[in-house]
C-alpha cells in the first residue's frame, strides 16, 4: 500500500470517528448523548424522544424543559404503572439529575414528548431541540430519527401504555 492510499484511509477513519463523536453534547458538567426519536407512523401526531444524560458535577442538576420548532409543544414525561396499566404523565418540575450520575430517558420511563408535530419525523432525518438545565444552562441538540420499528434492547412489553 502506498503512502497516499494509507493517508486517505487514515483521513477517512478520522472523519468517521469525528462524526461518531459529533452526536455528543456538553453544557457545564452535563453531557448528553444517544439522542433519538422513532420515525412517525402514518397519521401519528406526537413523537417521543430519548437520550442519556450524564451529570459529572459534584452537585445535582435538573433538566427543566425542552423546546423544539418540530412540534407545537414539547413536554417531559414519565411512565407510571398502576394495576398493570402503564400511563404517561407530564413531569411538571423537570427530571432530577443527581450528582455524578447518568440518567437515561428511554422507552417505558422518562422521555420527551413532541406534541402536535409540525411534520412527521422522517427516518434518517434529524430533530433539532434545545435542552434547559437548572444549573448547567441551555444547549442545542439534535435527535436522530430511527426507523419506526427501532427497539433498542427492550425486554418487556409496553403495548398497554396509554398515550
C-alpha positions in Angstrom: 0.0 0.0 0.0 1.5 3.4 -1.0 1.6 6.4 1.4 -1.2 8.3 -0.4 -3.6 5.4 -0.1 -2.7 5.0 3.5 -3.1 8.7 4.2 -6.5 8.7 2.5 -7.7 5.7 4.6 -6.4 7.3 7.8 -8.2 10.5 7.0 -11.5 8.7 6.3 -11.1 6.9 9.6 -10.6 10.2 11.5 -13.7 11.7 9.7 -15.8 8.7 10.7 -14.6 8.9 14.3 -15.3 12.6 14.4 -18.8 12.1 13.1 -19.4 9.5 15.8 -18.4 12.0 18.5 -20.4 14.8 16.9 -23.6 13.4 18.4 -22.4 14.2 22.0 -23.3 17.5 23.6 -21.9 19.1 26.7 -23.1 22.1 28.8 -21.3 22.8 32.1 -20.6 19.4 33.7 -23.6 17.7 31.9 -23.0 15.5 28.9 -25.9 14.4 26.6 -25.7 11.7 24.1 -27.5 9.0 22.1 -30.5 11.3 21.3 -33.1 9.6 19.1 -36.8 9.5 18.1 -38.7 6.9 16.1 -39.9 7.8 12.6 -43.6 8.8 12.6 -46.2 6.2 11.6 -48.9 7.5 9.1 -51.3 9.8 10.9 -49.2 10.0 14.1 -49.4 13.5 15.6 -47.0 13.0 18.5 -43.5 11.6 19.0 -41.2 10.6 21.8 -37.5 11.4 22.2 -34.9 9.6 24.2 -31.3 10.3 25.4 -28.6 9.6 28.0 -27.7 12.5 30.4 -24.6 12.2 32.4 -24.2 14.7 35.3 -20.5 14.8 36.1 -20.8 17.6 38.5 -20.4 17.2 42.3 -23.8 18.8 42.8 -27.2 17.8 41.5 -28.9 19.5 38.5 -32.3 19.2 36.8 -33.5 19.0 33.2 -36.2 21.7 33.4 -37.5 21.8 29.9 -37.0 21.3 26.2 -38.1 23.3 23.2 -38.2 22.5 19.5 -39.7 24.0 16.4 -40.6 20.5 15.3 -43.8 20.4 17.5 -46.4 22.8 18.8 -45.4 21.8 22.4 -42.7 19.7 24.0 -43.0 18.2 27.5 -41.0 16.0 29.8 -42.9 12.8 30.6 -42.6 9.6 32.6 -44.5 6.3 32.6 -46.2 5.0 35.7 -47.7 1.6 36.0 -50.8 1.1 38.2 -52.9 -2.1 38.3 -50.9 -3.5 35.3 -51.6 -0.4 33.1 -48.8 1.9 32.1 -49.8 5.6 31.7 -47.8 8.6 30.7 -47.8 11.7 32.8 -46.1 15.1 32.5 -43.2 15.7 34.8 -44.0 19.3 36.0 -40.8 20.1 37.9 -38.3 18.6 35.5 -36.1 15.5 35.7 -33.7 15.3 38.7 -30.0 14.7 37.8 -28.2 13.5 40.9 -24.5 14.5 41.2 -22.1 12.2 39.4 -24.9 10.0 37.9 -26.3 9.1 34.5 -30.0 9.3 33.8 -31.4 7.5 30.8 -34.5 8.8 29.1 -35.8 5.5 27.4 -39.0 3.8 26.3 -41.1 2.9 29.4 -39.5 5.6 31.6 -38.6 9.3 31.3 -38.9 10.7 27.8 -39.5 13.8 25.8 -43.0 14.2 24.2 -43.2 16.2 21.0 -46.9 17.1 20.9 -48.7 18.1 17.6 -45.8 17.5 15.2 -45.5 20.2 12.5 -44.2 17.5 10.1 -43.8 13.7 10.5 -40.4 12.5 11.8 -38.8 11.0 8.7 -36.4 8.1 9.1 -32.8 9.2 8.6 -33.7 12.8 9.4 -33.0 14.9 12.5 -35.0 16.9 15.0 -33.3 20.0 16.5 -34.1 21.0 20.0 -32.8 23.0 23.0 -32.5 21.5 26.5 -32.6 23.8 29.5 -30.9 22.7 32.7 -31.4 24.4 36.1 -27.6 24.9 36.8 -25.8 24.0 33.6 -27.9 26.2 31.3 -29.1 25.6 27.8 -27.7 23.5 25.0 -28.8 23.0 21.4 -29.0 19.3 20.5 -30.2 17.2 17.5 -32.2 14.0 17.8 -31.5 11.3 15.1 -34.7 9.8 13.6 -34.5 6.0 13.8 -36.8 3.5 11.9 -40.4 3.3 13.3 -39.6 -0.3 14.4 -36.4 0.7 16.3 -36.3 -1.1 19.6 -33.1 -0.7 21.5 -32.9 -3.9 23.5 -36.4 -3.7 25.2 -37.0 -6.9 27.1 -40.6 -6.2 28.3 -43.8 -5.2 26.6 -45.2 -1.6 26.8 -48.1 -2.3 24.5 -50.6 -1.4 27.2 -49.2 2.1 27.5 -51.9 4.8 27.2 -50.8 8.0 25.4 
